Each structure stands twice: as structure tokens, then as C-alpha cells.
Amino acid sequence: MLQQILHDMYIDPELLAELSDVQKHILFYKMREEQLRRWREREAWEALAQAEGLRPPKVKRGMWLRAASDKHIQWLLGADGEVWVWIMGEGPGDKPYEEISEELIAERARLQAQREAEELWRQKEAEITKKFRDALANEKARILAEKWKVEMEDRKAAKVLEERIREEFKRKEEEERKRGEEQIRLQEEQRAKELYWTLKQAQLQSGTSEREEREWEEQLRRSKAADEERSRGAQRARDEYRRHSLRAIQKGTVAGLSSMFQELGQSQEQEARLYHHLPGPGPPPPLAIPVSRTWERPLRPVSREVIVRWFKEEQLPRRAGFERNTKSIAPWFHGIISREDAEDLLENMTEGAFLVRVSEKIWGYTLSYRLQKGFKHFLVDASGDFYSFLGVDPNRHATLTDLIDFHKEEIITVSGGELLQEPCGQRDSPPDYHLLFE
């Protein structure tokens, strides 16, 4: 999947939204690196072609070439046959530029103050309504508690008293509303004046070329700092990759190589060479389980039916979702469920809980992880003959179970320190993956 993105130099916005901040950071670095590689390759080819006389040297297009092109412009002429020119503010009936600018600033200040006043009035109105509603409820409760309301005549008197109190509170509420409206109106006028002078000063300050030069220099400095930070992040990612690879080779857990060599009948010398990191021509390639495809897989998932067929055609032969060396489905495995459903399942679990669900964005899966506050979602690429995190973990694993077992002992990212601890199982019956195994 990563190779396809680098080949097209494009990533779908929906797929980009699924990536974490670390994944986006690494993916940006990979795409920038691919751009530089292509540019250097093209420059080298151009230099070679010019040296061998296959292509004339480049000539920069000058003003005389542009004038000789087919493009042209035609000016609007006035009654005197000369080019017609209109200067804003100097024509008949035009307002001076300063007056137009003053009106625009005043209008912007008025609208801003009006919006703030409306928001203040909504808050004030809610406070007034609540205040008198609570006061009326308390007064009614006090009246109802009186013993003399038990008698019929006293009930009538209480009703009259209640109506009188209601009218009194209504009158006070209306007075309070009027005072609140007047207070908001005064604040609105004051705020309009403040905003007017603020915008006026900003307009005067932004007119100087020296300020624009400083802003440009500051923007350039920030851009250089961001490039340096991205380079440092990429270096940390490469160091993390080497650390993961070395740890995995030492532990003998990379991609479940020992069990696969036994199944494929590899020699003990090859197995010892991989496990003990003997010197050789280079690091061995990840072991792949060949999958015979009897159907034409689309570039990306287009429907649930296609995803189910992909799982049955390509993933079941690779025992995706099963526990190691058993016929039982792993407790962390789930079917085609949404991000919201995954977070709902992990809501009441502790940090380190996780589940793996079939992705609807790529040919692969999504590992949903419970943080102390919130969640993280990592895309697992299964479009090739191995399993790996998209843009985060460069290690390749032969089975999905190998990937999960590996990260029960090794963290996923250095910045997050995510370690898989407690699998999140099924909650409903039938389980959400029943369509995949029918």
C-alpha cells in the first residue's frame, strides 16, 4: 500500500484521516524523499542526454519569446482614442478611498460587536429566565406548604395570592430584561468602538513594506525549522526501525520464522543463520505465504461484499484471525465494524486493551488501541504477502498473529509507547465476524 502511494504520489483523503500523527509524519517524509529521488534522476538523465548530443541545452524563455507567442491583450479605448483608465475615488460620483476604507472598518466592527452582543444577550436571557423560574417554583412550594391551603376558601385565596405573585415576578422579570438589554446595547456600542480602532491600527501597521519583509523572513525561518524537525523525526523513525529489527532477530520472533521453516522443510543451517544473525550476503527477505488468487482484486475496497470475498479468498488460507496452531478464532479479532463501534467496545476497558477489525479503507485491518484518555487506530497493510503497520512499524510479519504477538513485547511507536496487553472480545451474539467464516 505504501509503495502504491509513493508511486502515485497521492493518498485518498479518507485514508489520510485514518492515519495517526506519527503515521502522517513518516508518510510525508517518504513522499518528500521520493520527490527528491525523482528530481535527481531526471536531472541526471538530462545532463547525460546533453553530453551525448541527444538533446539541445535548455534555453530560458525570455521576454522576446513571450512577446512572439500567440497570446495577446487588447486595451479598452476611450472617446479620445486613448487607453481608458479609471482610478477608484477620482471618478465622478466616486467616494474617496479613505472614506470607503473607513466605512468598511466601521461595518466590520459593527458586525463583530453585534455578534458578540447577541451571544451575551442569549446568556443573559437564559440567566434571567432561570433565575425567575427557580424563584417562582420556590414561592409556589412555600405556598403549597401552608396549612391554610387545605380549606376550600383558603385554596381560592392561595390561588389569588399565587396569581398576584406571578404577576409581580413577571413584572420584575420584564424590568430585568429591559435592564439587561440596555446593558448589552451599551456593551455592543463600546465593543464596536474598540474593534474599530483595533482594525484601524492593524490597517495602518500592515501598510508598511518593512513589516511584510519581517513577516516573510519569519515564515521562512519557521519553514526551515519545520523541515529540520521532519528530518529529525525521520531519523528517529529509522533508528527505531533498526532497534526493532535487531531486537526481533535476537528474540527470534520476526514473522514466526521458526514454525514456517519447519512447515516448509528448510534446513537447520538457514534457521540458525536467521535466528543468530550470522554473517551473510545481506538481511533475509520477509517470508511470504503464497496466495493463489482466483479473482481480480480491485485497487481498494468498494463494498462489504468485496471485502468478505477478499477475506475468504486471500486471508483464510493465511489463517488470519486464528490463534497460533489452533482452529480457534483469536479473542482480539473482529469483523467489519466502524471506528465508533470499536471505541464503544473499548470504552470501559483499561489502557493497553486492543482489538483488530477488518478495514473498509484498505486491503488490511485496523488495530484499535485504548489509551488512558482516548483511543488510537493503526492501519495494518495486508495487500502483499506480509503484514505490517502502514507508515509506523517497518517490520514485516508473515501472519497477523505474529504481528500481534510481536507487539505484546515491543512497543508500536516510541512517542506513544503502545504495548498490546488485554484483547477486547465479542459482546454480541452472533459475533461480528460471522459473515467472514460462513
C-alpha positions as CSV (number, residue, x, y, z in Angstrom):
1,M,0.0,0.0,0.0
2,L,2.8,2.4,0.8
3,Q,4.6,1.6,-2.5
4,Q,1.3,2.4,-4.3
5,I,1.0,5.8,-2.5
6,L,4.6,6.6,-3.4
7,H,4.1,5.6,-7.0
8,D,1.0,7.7,-7.4
9,M,2.3,10.5,-5.1
10,Y,-1.3,10.7,-3.9
11,I,-3.3,9.4,-0.8
12,D,-7.0,9.3,-0.5
13,P,-8.3,12.0,2.0
14,E,-10.4,9.3,3.8
15,L,-7.4,7.1,4.2
16,L,-5.3,10.0,5.4
17,A,-7.9,10.7,8.1
18,E,-7.4,7.2,9.4
19,L,-3.7,7.8,10.0
20,S,-2.3,8.9,13.3
21,D,0.0,11.9,13.7
22,V,3.1,9.7,13.7
23,Q,1.9,7.9,10.5
24,K,1.2,11.1,8.7
25,H,4.7,12.5,9.7
26,I,6.5,9.4,8.3
27,L,4.4,9.3,5.2
28,F,5.1,13.0,4.4
29,Y,8.8,12.3,4.8
30,K,8.6,9.3,2.5
31,M,6.8,11.3,-0.2
32,R,9.3,14.2,0.1
33,E,12.1,11.7,-0.2
34,E,10.5,10.1,-3.3
35,Q,10.1,13.6,-4.9
36,L,13.8,14.4,-4.4
37,R,14.8,11.0,-5.8
38,R,12.8,11.5,-9.0
39,W,14.1,15.1,-9.4
40,R,17.7,13.9,-9.2
41,E,17.1,11.0,-11.6
42,R,15.5,13.4,-14.1
43,E,18.4,15.9,-13.8
44,A,21.0,13.2,-14.3
45,W,19.2,11.9,-17.4
46,E,19.0,15.5,-18.9
47,A,22.7,16.0,-18.2
48,L,23.6,12.7,-19.8
49,A,21.4,13.4,-22.9
50,Q,23.0,16.8,-23.4
51,A,26.5,15.4,-23.0
52,E,25.8,12.7,-25.7
53,G,24.2,15.3,-28.0
54,L,20.8,13.7,-27.9
55,R,19.1,16.9,-26.7
56,P,20.0,20.6,-27.1
57,P,20.7,22.5,-23.9
58,K,17.8,24.2,-22.2
59,V,17.1,27.9,-23.1
60,K,15.3,30.0,-20.6
61,R,12.3,31.7,-22.1
62,G,12.9,35.4,-22.2
63,M,10.6,38.4,-22.7
64,W,11.1,38.3,-26.5
65,L,9.8,34.7,-26.7
66,R,6.7,35.6,-24.7
67,A,6.1,38.6,-27.0
68,A,6.3,36.2,-30.0
69,S,3.6,33.8,-28.7
70,D,0.0,33.8,-29.8
71,K,-1.3,35.3,-26.6
72,H,-2.1,39.0,-26.7
73,I,-4.2,41.6,-24.9
74,Q,-6.4,44.4,-26.2
75,W,-7.0,47.6,-24.2
76,L,-10.3,49.3,-23.9
77,L,-10.2,52.8,-25.6
78,G,-11.9,55.9,-24.5
79,A,-13.7,58.5,-26.6
80,D,-10.4,60.3,-27.3
81,G,-8.9,57.1,-28.8
82,E,-6.5,56.6,-25.8
83,V,-6.5,53.8,-23.3
84,W,-9.4,54.2,-20.9
85,V,-8.3,54.4,-17.3
86,W,-10.5,54.6,-14.2
87,I,-8.9,55.5,-10.8
88,M,-11.1,54.5,-7.8
89,G,-12.1,57.5,-5.8
90,E,-11.3,60.1,-8.6
91,G,-14.2,59.4,-11.0
92,P,-17.5,61.4,-11.0
93,G,-19.6,60.3,-8.0
94,D,-16.9,58.1,-6.5
95,K,-16.2,58.1,-2.8
96,P,-12.6,58.8,-1.7
97,Y,-10.6,55.7,-0.9
98,E,-10.2,56.8,2.7
99,E,-14.0,57.1,3.1
100,I,-14.6,53.7,1.7
101,S,-11.9,52.2,3.9
102,E,-13.4,53.9,7.0
103,E,-16.9,52.6,6.1
104,L,-15.6,49.0,5.7
105,I,-13.8,49.1,9.0
106,A,-16.8,50.6,10.8
107,E,-19.1,47.9,9.3
108,R,-16.8,45.1,10.3
109,A,-16.5,46.5,13.8
110,R,-20.3,46.9,14.0
111,L,-21.0,43.3,12.8
112,Q,-18.4,41.8,15.2
113,A,-19.9,43.8,18.1
114,Q,-23.4,42.8,17.1
115,R,-22.4,39.1,17.1
116,E,-20.8,39.4,20.5
117,A,-23.8,41.3,21.8
118,E,-26.2,38.6,20.6
119,E,-24.2,35.9,22.3
120,L,-24.1,38.0,25.5
121,W,-27.8,38.5,25.4
122,R,-28.5,34.8,24.9
123,Q,-26.5,34.1,28.0
124,K,-28.2,36.9,29.9
125,E,-31.7,35.9,28.8
126,A,-31.0,32.3,29.9
127,E,-29.8,33.5,33.3
128,I,-32.8,35.8,33.8
129,T,-35.3,33.1,32.8
130,K,-33.7,30.5,35.1
131,K,-33.5,33.0,38.0
132,F,-37.2,33.8,37.9
133,R,-38.3,30.3,37.1
134,D,-36.5,29.0,40.1
135,A,-37.8,31.8,42.3
136,L,-41.4,31.2,41.2
137,A,-41.0,27.4,41.9
138,N,-39.7,28.1,45.4
139,E,-42.5,30.5,46.1
140,K,-45.1,28.0,44.9
141,A,-43.6,25.3,47.1
142,R,-43.7,27.6,50.1
143,I,-47.4,28.5,49.5
144,L,-48.3,24.8,49.0
145,A,-46.7,24.0,52.3
146,E,-49.0,26.3,54.2
147,K,-51.7,24.6,56.2
148,W,-54.5,27.1,55.5
149,K,-54.5,25.9,51.7
150,V,-56.2,22.7,52.8
151,E,-59.5,24.6,53.2
152,M,-61.5,25.5,50.1
153,E,-61.7,29.2,50.7
154,D,-58.1,29.2,51.7
155,R,-57.3,27.5,48.4
156,K,-59.1,30.2,46.5
157,A,-57.2,32.8,48.5
158,A,-53.9,30.9,47.7
159,K,-54.8,30.9,44.0
160,V,-55.4,34.7,44.1
161,L,-52.1,35.1,46.0
162,E,-50.3,32.9,43.6
163,E,-51.6,34.9,40.6
164,R,-50.6,38.1,42.3
165,I,-47.1,36.8,43.0
166,R,-46.9,35.5,39.4
167,E,-47.7,39.0,38.1
168,E,-45.2,40.6,40.4
169,F,-42.5,38.2,39.3
170,K,-43.5,38.7,35.7
171,R,-43.2,42.5,36.1
172,K,-39.8,42.2,37.8
173,E,-38.6,39.8,35.0
174,E,-39.7,42.3,32.4
175,E,-37.8,45.1,34.2
176,E,-34.8,42.8,34.5
177,R,-34.9,42.0,30.8
178,K,-35.0,45.7,29.9
179,R,-32.0,46.5,32.1
180,G,-30.2,43.5,30.5
181,E,-31.0,44.7,27.0
182,E,-29.8,48.2,27.8
183,Q,-26.6,46.9,29.4
184,I,-25.9,44.6,26.3
185,R,-26.6,47.6,24.0
186,L,-24.1,49.8,25.8
187,Q,-21.5,47.0,25.7
188,E,-22.2,46.5,22.0
189,E,-21.5,50.2,21.2
190,Q,-18.4,50.2,23.4
191,R,-17.1,47.0,21.7
192,A,-17.8,48.4,18.2
193,K,-15.6,51.4,19.0
194,E,-12.8,49.2,20.4
195,L,-12.9,46.9,17.4
196,Y,-13.0,49.9,15.0
197,W,-9.8,51.4,16.5
198,T,-8.1,47.9,16.6
199,L,-8.9,47.3,13.0
200,K,-7.8,50.8,12.1
201,Q,-4.4,50.4,13.8
202,A,-4.0,47.0,12.1
203,Q,-4.7,48.5,8.7
204,L,-2.1,51.3,9.3
205,Q,0.5,48.9,10.5
206,S,0.0,46.3,7.7
207,G,0.6,49.0,5.1
208,T,4.4,49.2,5.6
209,S,6.7,47.1,3.3
210,E,9.1,46.7,6.2
211,R,6.6,44.7,8.2
212,E,5.8,42.5,5.2
213,E,9.5,41.8,4.9
214,R,9.8,40.8,8.5
215,E,6.7,38.5,8.2
216,W,8.2,36.8,5.2
217,E,11.5,36.2,7.0
218,E,9.7,34.8,10.0
219,Q,7.7,32.5,7.7
220,L,10.9,31.3,6.0
221,R,12.5,30.7,9.4
222,R,9.5,28.6,10.6
223,S,9.6,26.6,7.3
224,K,13.2,25.8,7.7
225,A,12.7,24.8,11.4
226,A,9.8,22.5,10.3
227,D,12.0,20.9,7.7
228,E,14.7,20.3,10.3
229,E,12.1,18.8,12.7
230,R,10.8,16.5,10.0
231,S,14.3,15.3,9.2
232,R,15.0,14.6,12.9
233,G,11.6,12.7,13.1
234,A,12.6,10.6,10.1
235,Q,16.0,9.9,11.7
236,R,14.3,8.8,14.9
237,A,12.0,6.5,12.8
238,R,14.9,4.9,11.1
239,D,16.7,4.4,14.4
240,E,13.5,2.8,15.8
241,Y,13.3,0.5,12.8
242,R,16.9,-0.7,13.3
243,R,16.2,-1.2,17.0
244,H,13.0,-3.2,16.4
245,S,14.8,-5.4,13.7
246,L,17.7,-6.1,16.0
247,R,15.5,-7.0,19.0
248,A,13.3,-9.2,16.8
249,I,16.2,-11.1,15.4
250,Q,17.7,-11.7,18.8
251,K,14.4,-12.9,20.3
252,G,13.6,-15.0,17.2
253,T,10.1,-13.6,16.9
254,V,10.2,-11.9,13.4
255,A,7.3,-13.1,11.4
256,G,7.1,-16.5,13.1
257,L,10.1,-17.8,11.1
258,S,10.8,-20.9,13.1
259,S,7.4,-22.5,12.7
260,M,7.3,-21.6,9.0
261,F,10.7,-23.1,8.3
262,Q,9.5,-26.3,9.9
263,E,6.4,-26.3,7.7
264,L,8.4,-25.6,4.5
265,G,11.2,-28.1,5.3
266,Q,14.1,-25.5,5.4
267,S,17.4,-26.7,6.7
268,Q,18.7,-26.1,10.2
269,E,21.6,-24.1,8.9
270,Q,19.2,-21.5,7.3
271,E,17.2,-21.3,10.5
272,A,20.3,-20.9,12.7
273,R,21.5,-18.2,10.4
274,L,18.3,-16.1,10.7
275,Y,18.0,-16.6,14.4
276,H,21.6,-16.0,15.4
277,H,22.3,-13.3,12.9
278,L,25.2,-15.0,11.2
279,P,27.2,-13.0,8.6
280,G,25.9,-13.4,5.1
281,P,25.3,-11.5,1.9
282,G,22.6,-9.4,3.5
283,P,19.4,-9.4,5.6
284,P,17.0,-12.1,4.5
285,P,13.8,-11.0,2.9
286,P,10.5,-11.5,4.9
287,L,9.0,-14.9,4.5
288,A,5.8,-14.8,2.4
289,I,3.0,-17.3,2.2
290,P,1.9,-17.6,-1.5
291,V,-1.7,-16.9,-2.1
292,S,-3.3,-18.2,-5.3
293,R,-5.9,-15.6,-6.4
294,T,-8.9,-16.9,-8.3
295,W,-10.4,-13.5,-8.6
296,E,-9.4,-10.0,-9.7
297,R,-9.0,-7.8,-6.7
298,P,-9.9,-4.1,-7.1
299,L,-7.4,-1.4,-6.2
300,R,-9.2,-0.6,-3.0
301,P,-12.3,-2.0,-1.2
302,V,-15.6,-0.8,-2.8
303,S,-18.2,-2.7,-0.8
304,R,-18.6,-5.1,2.1
305,E,-19.3,-7.9,-0.3
306,V,-16.0,-7.4,-2.0
307,I,-14.2,-7.2,1.4
308,V,-15.8,-10.5,2.6
309,R,-14.8,-12.2,-0.7
310,W,-11.2,-10.8,-0.3
311,F,-11.0,-12.2,3.2
312,K,-12.3,-15.7,2.2
313,E,-10.1,-15.8,-1.0
314,E,-6.8,-14.4,0.4
315,Q,-6.9,-14.2,4.2
316,L,-8.5,-17.5,5.3
317,P,-5.7,-19.5,3.6
318,R,-3.2,-17.5,5.6
319,R,-5.2,-18.2,8.9
320,A,-5.9,-14.5,9.5
321,G,-7.8,-14.1,12.7
322,F,-6.9,-17.5,14.2
323,E,-4.8,-18.2,17.2
324,R,-1.4,-19.8,16.6
325,N,-1.5,-23.5,15.8
326,T,-5.2,-23.9,16.7
327,K,-8.6,-23.7,15.0
328,S,-9.9,-21.2,17.5
329,I,-10.6,-17.6,16.4
330,A,-8.4,-15.1,18.4
331,P,-10.3,-13.1,21.1
332,W,-9.0,-9.9,19.7
333,F,-10.3,-10.5,16.2
334,H,-13.4,-8.6,14.9
335,G,-15.3,-8.3,11.7
336,I,-16.1,-5.3,9.5
337,I,-17.1,-2.8,12.3
338,S,-16.7,1.0,12.3
339,R,-14.3,3.2,14.3
340,E,-17.2,4.2,16.6
341,D,-18.2,0.6,17.3
342,A,-14.6,-0.2,18.1
343,E,-14.3,2.7,20.5
344,D,-17.6,1.7,22.1
345,L,-16.3,-1.8,22.8
346,L,-13.0,-0.4,24.3
347,E,-14.7,2.4,26.3
348,N,-14.9,0.6,29.7
349,M,-11.5,-1.2,29.4
350,T,-8.2,-0.2,30.8
351,E,-5.2,1.3,28.9
352,G,-3.5,-1.3,26.7
353,A,-6.7,-3.0,25.6
354,F,-6.9,-3.6,21.9
355,L,-8.9,-5.3,19.1
356,V,-8.2,-5.9,15.4
357,R,-11.0,-5.2,12.9
358,V,-11.3,-5.6,9.1
359,S,-10.7,-2.3,7.4
360,E,-13.1,-0.7,4.9
361,K,-10.4,1.7,3.7
362,I,-7.5,-0.5,2.6
363,W,-6.9,-4.2,2.0
364,G,-6.0,-5.0,5.5
365,Y,-7.0,-4.3,9.1
366,T,-7.2,-1.6,11.7
367,L,-5.8,-2.1,15.2
368,S,-7.8,0.0,17.7
369,Y,-5.9,0.7,20.9
370,R,-7.2,2.0,24.3
371,L,-5.3,4.9,25.8
372,Q,-5.6,6.3,29.3
373,K,-7.7,9.1,27.8
374,G,-9.0,8.3,24.3
375,F,-8.1,5.9,21.6
376,K,-5.6,5.3,18.7
377,H,-6.2,3.5,15.4
378,F,-3.3,2.0,13.4
379,L,-3.8,0.7,9.8
380,V,-2.3,-2.8,9.1
381,D,-1.4,-3.3,5.4
382,A,-2.2,-6.8,4.2
383,S,-2.2,-6.1,0.4
384,G,1.0,-8.0,-0.1
385,D,2.4,-11.3,1.2
386,F,3.1,-9.9,4.7
387,Y,1.5,-7.8,7.5
388,S,2.9,-4.5,8.7
389,F,1.7,-1.2,10.1
390,L,1.2,1.4,7.4
391,G,3.9,4.1,7.9
392,V,4.7,3.3,11.6
393,D,6.4,-0.1,12.1
394,P,8.7,-1.2,9.2
395,N,8.8,-4.8,10.5
396,R,7.1,-7.3,8.2
397,H,5.3,-10.3,9.7
398,A,4.2,-13.4,7.9
399,T,0.9,-13.7,9.8
400,L,-1.5,-11.4,11.6
401,T,-1.0,-13.3,14.8
402,D,2.8,-12.8,14.5
403,L,2.3,-9.1,14.4
404,I,0.1,-9.1,17.5
405,D,2.4,-11.3,19.5
406,F,5.4,-9.2,18.5
407,H,3.8,-6.0,19.8
408,K,2.8,-7.7,23.1
409,E,6.6,-7.4,23.9
410,E,7.7,-4.5,21.7
411,I,6.1,-1.0,21.6
412,I,4.4,0.2,18.4
413,T,5.8,3.8,18.5
414,V,8.5,5.4,20.6
415,S,6.4,8.5,21.2
416,G,3.3,6.7,22.3
417,G,4.8,3.6,23.9
418,E,1.8,1.5,22.9
419,L,2.1,-2.1,24.2
420,L,-0.7,-4.7,23.5
421,Q,-1.9,-6.1,26.8
422,E,-5.6,-7.1,27.0
423,P,-7.6,-8.3,24.0
424,C,-11.1,-7.0,23.6
425,G,-13.5,-9.8,22.8
426,Q,-17.0,-10.1,21.4
427,R,-20.1,-8.6,23.1
428,D,-23.0,-9.6,20.9
429,S,-24.2,-12.9,19.5
430,P,-23.7,-13.9,16.8
431,P,-20.2,-12.4,16.7
432,D,-19.5,-9.5,14.3
433,Y,-17.1,-11.7,12.2
434,H,-19.7,-14.5,11.4
435,L,-20.0,-13.4,7.8
436,L,-16.3,-13.9,7.2
437,F,-16.3,-17.5,8.2
438,E,-19.6,-18.7,6.7
